[in-house]
Amino acid sequence: MQMTTVSSTDFARDLNEAKKAASAGPVIVTDEGRPAYALLKIDDYYRLARKAPKSLLTIMDAIPGGNIDFDPPTLTGNDLKPADF
């Protein structure tokens, strides 16, 4: 696995290049010559964190106050009419 190091200035200037490099391995972003951040593919993050990716439905279910009953009205053929443009 290849590791790439870029300065924070170069990272900000060319994010697309950093994303390409992250496909081959971690990208270390430095501030004043010292490692400050790491950019890696999401699959690598999940593997390192030992977490499985969450589905959108799971994420939405975790939003507080989301327990709202919604019963939309049923449309009948009489309720439909052509749009006026």
TAJO-V790724 format. One line per field, one symbol per residue. phi: phi as a letter, one per 40 degrees, with the letter a starting at -180 (. if undefined). burial: # if it has 16 or more other ideal C-beta (glycine too) atoms within 10 Angstrom, else .. Layout:
phi = ???
burial = ???
This chain:
phi = .cbbbbcccccccaccccccccccicbcbbbfgbdbabbacccccccccfbccccdccccccccgccbcbbccccbdcccacccb
burial = ...#.#....#......#..##...#####........##.............................................
